[in-house]
Amino acid sequence: MANEWEMAYRSFYTKLLKLYPKVFRERFGESMEQTFDDLCNERNNQSCGGLFSVVLWMSADTGIGIVREHKLLIKQGDTMKNITSDLRSAAIISFILVLPFLILEFVNRRNTDESFPVALFGFMWLLPIAFIVILMPMARNARAGNIMMANPINLLLRVVFLTVIAMLWGYSLYDQLPCFLGVPNCD
């Protein structure tokens, strides 16, 4: 009979742990189950019994922890808020980066009959946005102390994309800088 109750308590606690946010559960769930099992085993070996009191105390403590973790998750914001914030920040930073060249183009335009190179400036604006959006999660993970080498293929792909984007932007700037500076017959 005691064995059935013990199995029921462990099953209940395992189900209770599933109420934690997924990231927390993946990181700490196994060790929390092990701690619960250890406390139950310790209580069973004592002569005074009281397995129910251990289960009640652990369940209450776990319930409080679940509420705290969800509250923290809500406080940190959801993924969509981060993405929107990242895009807004990236667009502003990118615009500030391109603005001096935009001003130079306006000031040094020799021929007013030429159309403004909207595609060029759009390209020069979008590349830094992509660079920043790819870089922000990496920076966030580094600040949080997460191991960047946990997923080396993902890291390698990000570094390759960042390098390609930086080279494209640098080449575009190098190629068009004489035009921005007002050199005649510039294409």
N, CA, C and O of each residue as an XYZ file, in Angstrom:
748
protein
N       0.817     -1.197      0.000
C       0.000      0.000      0.000
C       0.860      1.259      0.000
O       0.585      2.207     -0.736
N       1.920      1.265      0.843
C       2.804      2.431      0.915
C       3.509      2.647     -0.411
O       3.756      3.784     -0.814
N       3.835      1.548     -1.093
C       4.502      1.637     -2.374
C       3.593      2.305     -3.423
O       4.058      3.079     -4.259
N       2.294      1.990     -3.360
C       1.342      2.598     -4.296
C       1.242      4.099     -4.069
O       1.208      4.880     -5.019
N       1.196      4.498     -2.790
C       1.137      5.923     -2.473
C       2.405      6.629     -2.945
O       2.343      7.729     -3.495
N       3.529      6.004     -2.731
C       4.809      6.587     -3.151
C       4.841      6.789     -4.663
O       5.291      7.831     -5.141
N       4.371      5.807     -5.411
C       4.320      5.925     -6.875
C       3.343      7.028     -7.291
O       3.609      7.772     -8.235
N       2.232      7.130     -6.597
C       1.243      8.174     -6.902
C       1.825      9.556     -6.628
O       1.630     10.478     -7.420
N       2.542      9.707     -5.506
C       3.174     10.980     -5.169
C       4.207     11.375     -6.228
O       4.261     12.528     -6.655
N       5.022     10.410     -6.641
C       6.060     10.693     -7.649
C       5.429     11.051     -8.987
O       5.905     11.946     -9.685
N       4.373     10.361     -9.339
C       3.658     10.670    -10.578
C       3.067     12.077    -10.514
O       3.151     12.839    -11.477
N       2.469     12.413     -9.370
C       1.905     13.751     -9.177
C       2.989     14.821     -9.310
O       2.795     15.829     -9.990
N       4.126     14.593     -8.658
C       5.206     15.592     -8.679
C       5.766     15.753    -10.096
O       6.084     16.867    -10.513
N       5.885     14.660    -10.828
C       6.367     14.730    -12.211
C       5.413     15.561    -13.060
O       5.841     16.366    -13.887
N       4.111     15.357    -12.847
C       3.115     16.151    -13.587
C       3.155     17.609    -13.163
O       2.971     18.502    -13.990
N       3.390     17.853    -11.900
C       3.488     19.222    -11.392
C       4.665     19.955    -12.042
O       4.555     21.135    -12.375
N       5.771     19.268    -12.218
C       6.954     19.891    -12.840
C       6.684     20.311    -14.286
O       7.338     21.218    -14.801
N       5.728     19.659    -14.937
C       5.405     20.007    -16.324
C       4.746     21.379    -16.436
O       4.599     21.913    -17.535
N       4.348     21.946    -15.298
C       3.749     23.280    -15.314
C       4.804     24.397    -15.380
O       4.474     25.557    -15.630
N       6.071     24.034    -15.155
C       7.146     25.019    -15.303
C       7.284     25.396    -16.770
O       6.910     24.611    -17.641
N       7.820     26.596    -17.066
C       8.125     26.933    -18.466
C       9.104     25.910    -19.047
O       9.943     25.366    -18.328
N       8.992     25.656    -20.332
C       9.756     24.596    -20.985
C      11.266     24.739    -20.768
O      11.945     23.758    -20.467
N      11.787     25.950    -20.921
C      13.234     26.164    -20.778
C      13.686     25.791    -19.371
O      14.707     25.126    -19.200
N      12.934     26.216    -18.376
C      13.274     25.901    -16.992
C      13.195     24.398    -16.753
O      14.086     23.808    -16.142
N      12.125     23.790    -17.239
C      11.898     22.357    -17.051
C      13.026     21.542    -17.680
O      13.508     20.578    -17.085
N      13.443     21.934    -18.884
C      14.526     21.207    -19.554
C      15.833     21.330    -18.788
O      16.643     20.404    -18.766
N      16.025     22.468    -18.167
C      17.289     22.709    -17.484
C      17.339     22.085    -16.090
O      18.369     21.545    -15.686
N      16.224     22.159    -15.352
C      16.250     21.751    -13.948
C      15.308     20.597    -13.602
O      15.380     20.069    -12.493
N      14.441     20.197    -14.504
C      13.419     19.195    -14.190
C      13.974     17.893    -13.664
O      13.485     17.365    -12.665
N      14.985     17.372    -14.323
C      15.555     16.077    -13.917
C      16.150     16.145    -12.515
O      15.944     15.238    -11.709
N      16.884     17.214    -12.221
C      17.493     17.322    -10.888
C      16.434     17.558     -9.816
O      16.600     17.126     -8.675
N      15.346     18.242    -10.174
C      14.267     18.443     -9.204
C      13.560     17.122     -8.891
O      13.209     16.858     -7.741
N      13.355     16.298     -9.916
C      12.764     14.975     -9.682
C      13.686     14.129     -8.807
O      13.223     13.415     -7.918
N      14.984     14.211     -9.059
C      15.947     13.449     -8.267
C      15.927     13.899     -6.808
O      15.986     13.069     -5.901
N      15.844     15.209     -6.578
C      15.776     15.730     -5.211
C      14.509     15.238     -4.520
O      14.539     14.838     -3.357
N      13.399     15.272     -5.249
C      12.138     14.779     -4.692
C      12.251     13.305     -4.309
O      11.849     12.904     -3.217
N      12.801     12.509     -5.219
C      12.979     11.073     -4.935
C      13.875     10.856     -3.719
O      13.585     10.012     -2.871
N      14.964     11.621     -3.638
C      15.878     11.483     -2.498
C      15.182     11.813     -1.182
O      15.358     11.109     -0.188
N      14.389     12.892     -1.177
C      13.683     13.269      0.050
C      12.641     12.212      0.440
O      12.480     11.899      1.620
N      11.943     11.670     -0.552
C      10.964     10.614     -0.275
C      11.652      9.378      0.287
O      11.184      8.796      1.266
N      12.747      8.980     -0.321
C      13.491      7.804      0.160
C      14.020      8.021      1.576
O      13.975      7.117      2.411
N      14.519      9.222      1.836
C      15.032      9.545      3.161
C      13.914      9.486      4.201
O      14.095      8.968      5.304
N      12.748     10.031      3.822
C      11.614     10.037      4.750
C      11.097      8.616      5.003
O      10.685      8.291      6.117
N      11.119      7.769      3.962
C      10.675      6.377      4.123
C      11.593      5.593      5.045
O      11.137      4.700      5.759
N      12.883      5.915      5.039
C      13.851      5.187      5.866
C      13.808      5.624      7.326
O      14.316      4.914      8.194
N      13.210      6.778      7.612
C      13.100      7.232      8.991
C      11.919      6.522      9.645
O      10.952      6.148      8.982
N      12.019      6.352     10.922
C      10.969      5.618     11.638
C       9.692      6.431     11.803
O       8.617      5.853     11.965
N       9.785      7.761     11.764
C       8.604      8.580     12.038
C       7.638      8.652     10.846
O       6.511      9.115     11.017
N       8.034      8.217      9.662
C       7.143      8.241      8.489
C       6.947      9.659      8.006
O       7.889     10.452      8.003
N       5.725      9.990      7.594
C       5.426     11.363      7.183
C       5.746     11.669      5.740
O       6.133     12.794      5.422
N       5.596     10.702      4.859
C       5.850     10.931      3.436
C       4.907     11.989      2.879
O       5.290     12.788      2.024
N       3.669     11.989      3.371
C       2.691     12.964      2.896
C       3.146     14.392      3.181
O       2.953     15.278      2.348
N       3.747     14.628      4.348
C       4.209     15.985      4.694
C       5.326     16.440      3.752
O       5.383     17.615      3.390
N       6.214     15.527      3.351
C       7.277     15.860      2.397
C       6.662     16.227      1.054
O       7.054     17.217      0.437
N       5.702     15.431      0.601
C       5.055     15.681     -0.691
C       4.312     17.013     -0.650
O       4.375     17.790     -1.602
N       3.614     17.274      0.439
C       2.865     18.525      0.578
C       3.809     19.725      0.558
O       3.559     20.706     -0.143
N       4.893     19.644      1.330
C       5.859     20.745      1.398
C       6.520     20.973      0.031
O       6.616     22.110     -0.430
N       6.974     19.894     -0.615
C       7.637     20.006     -1.927
C       6.660     20.537     -2.983
O       7.054     21.334     -3.834
N       5.404     20.110     -2.939
C       4.411     20.561     -3.905
C       4.126     22.046     -3.736
O       4.020     22.775     -4.722
N       4.002     22.498     -2.493
C       3.763     23.920     -2.233
C       4.955     24.752     -2.708
O       4.787     25.777     -3.368
N       6.150     24.298     -2.364
C       7.357     25.011     -2.788
C       7.480     25.038     -4.311
O       7.840     26.062     -4.891
N       7.184     23.927     -4.942
C       7.248     23.849     -6.400
C       6.183     24.741     -7.026
O       6.447     25.406     -8.027
N       4.987     24.763     -6.452
C       3.921     25.628     -6.958
C       4.324     27.096     -6.932
O       4.067     27.836     -7.882
N       4.958     27.514     -5.837
C       5.447     28.894     -5.743
C       6.519     29.145     -6.801
O       6.537     30.199     -7.437
N       7.406     28.176     -6.985
C       8.454     28.310     -8.004
C       7.878     28.414     -9.409
O       8.389     29.173    -10.233
N       6.828     27.666     -9.690
C       6.188     27.707    -11.011
C       5.625     29.105    -11.270
O       5.806     29.670    -12.348
N       4.942     29.649    -10.269
C       4.377     30.999    -10.413
C       5.497     32.019    -10.643
O       5.378     32.889    -11.506
N       6.577     31.913     -9.874
C       7.710     32.845    -10.026
C       8.338     32.760    -11.419
O       8.631     33.784    -12.037
N       8.540     31.548    -11.901
C       9.172     31.382    -13.214
C       8.295     31.935    -14.341
O       8.796     32.562    -15.274
N       6.995     31.701    -14.248
C       6.091     32.254    -15.268
C       6.049     33.780    -15.183
O       5.998     34.466    -16.204
N       6.069     34.293    -13.973
C       6.092     35.740    -13.775
C       7.367     36.337    -14.375
O       7.324     37.378    -15.032
N       8.488     35.677    -14.145
C       9.756     36.125    -14.715
C       9.730     36.070    -16.234
O      10.231     36.972    -16.905
N       9.148     35.012    -16.770
C       9.045     34.865    -18.216
C       8.195     35.983    -18.814
O       8.535     36.536    -19.860
N       7.095     36.312    -18.149
C       6.231     37.401    -18.621
C       6.965     38.730    -18.511
O       6.871     39.575    -19.401
N       7.692     38.910    -17.421
C       8.429     40.157    -17.203
C       9.501     40.356    -18.276
O       9.723     41.475    -18.739
N      10.158     39.276    -18.663
C      11.197     39.363    -19.692
C      10.593     39.640    -21.053
O      11.284     40.133    -21.945
N       9.341     39.340    -21.228
C       8.674     39.582    -22.502
C       8.730     38.353    -23.380
O       9.603     37.497    -23.241
N       7.784     38.292    -24.275
C       7.740     37.140    -25.164
C       8.623     37.357    -26.378
O       9.162     38.446    -26.577
N       8.767     36.343    -27.169
C       9.662     36.361    -28.315
C       9.263     37.422    -29.334
O      10.126     38.090    -29.905
N       7.976     37.579    -29.564
C       7.525     38.554    -30.557
C       7.911     39.976    -30.154
O       8.285     40.783    -31.004
N       7.820     40.286    -28.850
C       8.239     41.616    -28.395
C       9.723     41.807    -28.648
O      10.144     42.883    -29.071
N      10.529     40.771    -28.392
C      11.966     40.869    -28.639
C      12.248     41.080    -30.119
O      13.085     41.906    -30.484
N      11.553     40.335    -30.969
C      11.776     40.460    -32.411
C      11.398     41.859    -32.882
O      12.146     42.481    -33.636
N      10.246     42.359    -32.444
C       9.798     43.703    -32.836
C      10.779     44.747    -32.346
O      11.147     45.659    -33.086
N      11.198     44.616    -31.115
C      12.163     45.556    -30.545
C      13.494     45.482    -31.288
O      14.101     46.513    -31.578
N      13.953     44.262    -31.600
C      15.203     44.083    -32.337
C      15.118     44.733    -33.714
O      16.050     45.420    -34.134
N      14.010     44.522    -34.418
C      13.856     45.109    -35.755
C      13.822     46.625    -35.695
O      14.449     47.295    -36.515
N      13.093     47.172    -34.727
C      13.012     48.630    -34.594
C      14.395     49.203    -34.309
O      14.814     50.171    -34.944
N      15.096     48.611    -33.359
C      16.446     49.083    -33.020
C      17.383     48.953    -34.212
O      18.161     49.864    -34.495
N      17.312     47.830    -34.908
C      18.181     47.605    -36.061
C      17.888     48.615    -37.168
O      18.814     49.113    -37.808
N      16.623     48.920    -37.399
C      16.257     49.879    -38.450
C      16.783     51.272    -38.117
O      17.276     51.983    -38.993
N      16.677     51.655    -36.856
C      17.153     52.986    -36.452
C      18.677     53.065    -36.552
O      19.218     54.024    -37.103
N      19.358     52.066    -36.026
C      20.829     52.057    -36.088
C      21.297     52.048    -37.537
O      22.241     52.754    -37.892
N      20.646     51.255    -38.366
C      21.007     51.174    -39.785
C      20.789     52.510    -40.477
O      21.615     52.931    -41.286
N      19.685     53.179    -40.168
C      19.419     54.485    -40.767
C      20.486     55.496    -40.364
O      20.949     56.279    -41.193
N      20.875     55.480    -39.094
C      21.922     56.386    -38.619
C      23.237     56.089    -39.325
O      24.001     57.006    -39.625
N      23.503     54.820    -39.590
C      24.732     54.428    -40.286
C      24.745     54.912    -41.732
O      25.789     55.327    -42.235
N      23.595     54.864    -42.405
C      23.502     55.227    -43.827
C      23.301     56.741    -44.014
O      23.608     57.276    -45.079
N      22.795     57.418    -43.001
C      22.457     58.834    -43.108
C      23.603     59.722    -43.611
O      23.354     60.563    -44.475
N      24.834     59.585    -43.126
C      25.902     60.458    -43.652
C      26.107     60.304    -45.166
O      26.372     61.288    -45.856
N      25.989     59.094    -45.673
C      26.170     58.871    -47.107
C      24.977     59.407    -47.900
O      25.128     59.873    -49.029
N      23.819     59.336    -47.308
C      22.619     59.903    -47.912
C      22.762     61.420    -48.028
O      22.434     61.999    -49.064
N      23.243     62.053    -46.983
C      23.462     63.505    -46.991
C      24.527     63.868    -48.014
O      24.357     64.822    -48.773
N      25.625     63.114    -48.042
C      26.676     63.373    -49.031
C      26.127     63.256    -50.452
O      26.483     64.056    -51.318
N      25.281     62.285    -50.697
C      24.690     62.101    -52.026
C      23.842     63.315    -52.404
O      23.913     63.797    -53.534
N      23.050     63.804    -51.470
C      22.222     64.981    -51.744
C      23.070     66.222    -51.984
O      22.810     66.986    -52.913
N      24.072     66.422    -51.155
C      24.907     67.628    -51.239
C      25.757     67.625    -52.504
O      25.911     68.668    -53.141
N      26.303     66.492    -52.875
C      27.261     66.433    -53.973
C      26.666     65.984    -55.302
O      27.410     65.602    -56.205
N      25.396     66.019    -55.439
C      24.769     65.647    -56.719
C      25.125     66.690    -57.757
O      24.810     67.869    -57.595
N      25.772     66.266    -58.810
C      26.197     67.171    -59.885
C      25.059     67.421    -60.860
O      24.795     68.558    -61.252
N      24.403     66.366    -61.237
C      23.378     66.465    -62.262
C      22.017     66.237    -61.607
O      21.737     65.158    -61.086
N      21.190     67.258    -61.644
C      19.883     67.141    -61.003
C      18.905     66.322    -61.828
O      17.823     65.980    -61.350
N      19.277     66.003    -63.067
C      18.411     65.187    -63.915
C      18.500     63.704    -63.546
O      17.619     62.922    -63.900
N      19.542     63.328    -62.851
C      19.708     61.931    -62.458
C      18.659     61.555    -61.423
O      18.262     62.367    -60.587
N      18.224     60.315    -61.500
C      17.294     59.853    -60.463
C      18.098     59.488    -59.221
O      19.252     59.066    -59.301
N      17.467     59.658    -58.096
C      18.132     59.348    -56.839
C      18.278     57.835    -56.715
O      17.331     57.108    -57.016
N      19.433     57.340    -56.283
C      19.664     55.885    -56.201
C      18.951     55.248    -54.989
O      19.589     54.846    -54.016
N      17.635     55.170    -55.078
C      16.834     54.624    -53.985
C      17.208     53.164    -53.717
O      17.328     52.759    -52.561
N      17.390     52.382    -54.768
C      17.720     50.965    -54.600
C      19.051     50.795    -53.858
O      19.179     49.926    -52.995
N      20.028     51.621    -54.197
C      21.325     51.554    -53.534
C      21.190     51.831    -52.043
O      21.712     51.082    -51.217
N      20.487     52.913    -51.697
C      20.349     53.251    -50.286
C      19.439     52.263    -49.552
O      19.629     52.010    -48.362
N      18.462     51.711    -50.253
C      17.641     50.659    -49.655
C      18.491     49.444    -49.322
O      18.367     48.863    -48.244
N      19.349     49.066    -50.251
C      20.263     47.937    -50.055
C      21.231     48.221    -48.905
O      21.471     47.364    -48.054
N      21.777     49.429    -48.894
C      22.733     49.796    -47.847
C      22.051     49.921    -46.476
O      22.712     49.809    -45.443
N      20.744     50.151    -46.466
C      20.000     50.235    -45.223
C      19.598     48.838    -44.731
O      19.650     48.568    -43.531
N      19.198     47.951    -45.649
C      18.741     46.614    -45.271
C      19.876     45.697    -44.801
O      19.675     44.865    -43.917
N      21.058     45.848    -45.386
C      22.175     44.983    -44.976
C      22.528     45.136    -43.491
O      22.662     44.126    -42.800
N      22.686     46.377    -42.974
C      22.962     46.481    -41.532
C      21.807     45.997    -40.660
O      22.028     45.491    -39.560
N      20.566     46.152    -41.152
C      19.435     45.623    -40.380
C      19.598     44.110    -40.223
O      19.474     43.578    -39.120
N      19.874     43.427    -41.328
C      20.062     41.972    -41.269
C      21.236     41.620    -40.347
O      21.148     40.673    -39.566
N      22.318     42.371    -40.435
C      23.499     42.139    -39.603
C      23.144     42.242    -38.123
O      23.501     41.372    -37.329
N      22.448     43.300    -37.764
C      22.110     43.541    -36.361
C      21.119     42.505    -35.849
O      21.248     42.022    -34.724
N      20.127     42.161    -36.673
C      19.126     41.176    -36.250
C      19.771     39.807    -36.016
O      19.367     39.080    -35.108
N      20.751     39.460    -36.814
C      21.466     38.190    -36.611
C      22.377     38.277    -35.385
O      22.537     37.297    -34.658
N      22.969     39.443    -35.158
C      23.928     39.615    -34.064
C      23.273     39.730    -32.684
O      23.846     39.281    -31.692
N      22.077     40.328    -32.611
C      21.451     40.593    -31.307
C      21.238     39.342    -30.451
O      21.581     39.368    -29.269
N      20.686     38.247    -30.992
C      20.535     37.057    -30.129
C      21.876     36.506    -29.641
O      21.972     35.980    -28.532
N      22.905     36.631    -30.477
C      24.228     36.166    -30.055
C      24.726     37.008    -28.888
O      25.265     36.473    -27.920
N      24.547     38.321    -28.978
C      24.976     39.213    -27.903
C      24.159     38.964    -26.637
O      24.702     38.973    -25.532
N      22.854     38.742    -26.800
C      21.981     38.469    -25.659
C      22.415     37.183    -24.948
O      22.454     37.132    -23.719
N      22.739     36.151    -25.724
C      23.194     34.889    -25.141
C      24.530     35.052    -24.429
O      24.739     34.491    -23.353
N      25.429     35.817    -25.027
C      26.736     36.037    -24.409
C      26.587     36.791    -23.085
O      27.250     36.457    -22.103
N      25.710     37.819    -23.058
C      25.482     38.565    -21.817
C      24.844     37.689    -20.744
O      25.122     37.862    -19.558
N      23.998     36.759    -21.149
C      23.324     35.880    -20.191
C      24.256     34.778    -19.685
O      23.920     34.057    -18.745
N      25.417     34.651    -20.307
C      26.376     33.636    -19.883
C      26.124     32.279    -20.509
O      26.691     31.280    -20.068
N      25.282     32.229    -21.533
C      25.025     30.957    -22.217
C      26.235     30.558    -23.047
O      26.945     31.410    -23.582
N      26.456     29.295    -23.144
C      27.594     28.785    -23.901
C      27.270     28.878    -25.386
O      26.322     28.254    -25.862
N      28.057     29.654    -26.110
C      27.793     29.871    -27.540
C      28.119     28.629    -28.354
O      27.575     28.438    -29.442
N      29.002     27.784    -27.836
C      29.407     26.591    -28.586
C      28.450     25.416    -28.370
O      28.727     24.301    -28.812
N      27.323     25.665    -27.689
C      26.354     24.597    -27.468
C      25.767     24.121    -28.791
O      25.405     22.953    -28.931
N      25.673     25.019    -29.753
C      25.167     24.675    -31.075
C      26.155     25.231    -32.115
O      25.903     26.293    -32.685
N      27.260     24.541    -32.371
C      28.324     25.093    -33.214
C      27.907     25.325    -34.671
O      28.414     26.245    -35.312
N      27.002     24.517    -35.196
C      26.574     24.713    -36.593
C      25.797     26.017    -36.712
O      25.996     26.774    -37.661
N      24.918     26.281    -35.761
C      24.167     27.522    -35.746
C      25.112     28.716    -35.636
O      24.945     29.709    -36.344
N      26.093     28.621    -34.757
C      27.072     29.695    -34.587
C      27.871     29.904    -35.871
O      28.093     31.042    -36.285
N      28.299     28.827    -36.494
C      29.066     28.923    -37.738
C      28.245     29.598    -38.835
O      28.750     30.475    -39.536
N      26.992     29.195    -38.986
C      26.130     29.817    -39.998
C      25.938     31.305    -39.733
O      25.977     32.116    -40.659
N      25.733     31.660    -38.479
C      25.572     33.080    -38.145
C      26.831     33.870    -38.473
O      26.754     34.966    -39.029
N      27.985     33.317    -38.131
C      29.250     34.011    -38.410
C      29.464     34.152    -39.922
O      29.926     35.193    -40.389
N      29.134     33.116    -40.677
C      29.270     33.182    -42.138
C      28.342     34.252    -42.701
O      28.770     35.064    -43.521
N      27.072     34.267    -42.274
C      26.136     35.287    -42.755
C      26.596     36.689    -42.364
O      26.520     37.613    -43.174
N      27.069     36.852    -41.138
C      27.559     38.159    -40.700
C      28.742     38.610    -41.550
O      28.832     39.781    -41.922
N      29.638     37.695    -41.855
C      30.796     38.028    -42.683
C      30.375     38.431    -44.095
O      30.872     39.421    -44.633
N      29.464     37.669    -44.694
C      28.989     37.977    -46.049
C      28.299     39.339    -46.070
O      28.533     40.146    -46.971
N      27.450     39.591    -45.078
C      26.745     40.874    -45.020
C      27.729     42.021    -44.867
O      27.602     43.036    -45.553
N      28.704     41.880    -43.981
C      29.699     42.938    -43.772
C      30.514     43.175    -45.042
O      30.808     44.321    -45.384
N      30.877     42.109    -45.737
C      31.648     42.270    -46.973
C      30.816     42.947    -48.066
O      31.320     43.814    -48.780
N      29.544     42.554    -48.200
C      28.677     43.195    -49.196
C      28.507     44.679    -48.913
O      28.579     45.505    -49.824
N      28.283     45.014    -47.652
C      28.104     46.417    -47.298
C      29.402     47.199    -47.507
O      29.390     48.304    -48.050
N      30.505     46.622    -47.077
C      31.799     47.294    -47.265
C      32.128     47.495    -48.740
O      32.624     48.552    -49.129
N      31.851     46.477    -49.563
C      32.111     46.620    -50.996
C      31.198     47.671    -51.608
O      31.648     48.455    -52.444
N      29.950     47.711    -51.222
C      29.015     48.727    -51.741
C      29.498     50.124    -51.384
O      29.473     51.032    -52.215
N      29.930     50.287    -50.162
C      30.439     51.588    -49.729
C      31.707     51.956    -50.496
O      31.841     53.088    -50.960
N      32.625     51.024    -50.632
C      33.876     51.261    -51.351
C      33.596     51.635    -52.810
O      34.223     52.537    -53.366
N      32.641     50.924    -53.417
C      32.311     51.155    -54.813
C      31.622     52.506    -55.025
O      31.867     53.165    -56.036
N      30.771     52.925    -54.098
C      29.973     54.132    -54.281
C      30.529     55.367    -53.577
O      29.999     56.462    -53.767
N      31.564     55.226    -52.782
C      32.110     56.365    -52.052
C      32.507     57.521    -52.967
O      32.229     58.670    -52.622
N      33.145     57.275    -54.121
C      33.435     58.412    -55.003
C      32.163     59.160    -55.436
O      32.178     60.385    -55.559
N      31.082     58.436    -55.661
C      29.815     59.077    -56.038
C      29.287     59.918    -54.897
O      28.799     61.027    -55.116
N      29.378     59.398    -53.668
C      28.906     60.143    -52.521
C      29.701     61.427    -52.322
O      29.181     62.436    -51.844
N      30.985     61.363    -52.704
C      31.866     62.518    -52.522
C      31.776     63.494    -53.689
O      32.415     64.546    -53.657
N      31.006     63.172    -54.704
C      30.769     64.122    -55.804
C      31.739     64.012    -56.955
O      31.863     64.964    -57.725
N      32.433     62.904    -57.113
C      33.343     62.730    -58.241
C      32.523     62.711    -59.532
O      31.537     61.980    -59.622
N      32.925     63.518    -60.551
C      32.154     63.550    -61.794
C      32.232     62.194    -62.550
O      33.188     61.435    -62.396
N      31.206     61.926    -63.356
C      31.103     60.709    -64.166
C      31.138     59.438    -63.318
O      31.715     58.428    -63.720
N      30.543     59.499    -62.195
C      30.516     58.335    -61.304
C      29.274     57.518    -61.596
O      28.190     58.070    -61.781
N      29.432     56.197    -61.639
C      28.278     55.314    -61.868
C      28.088     54.399    -60.706
O      27.169     53.580    -60.708
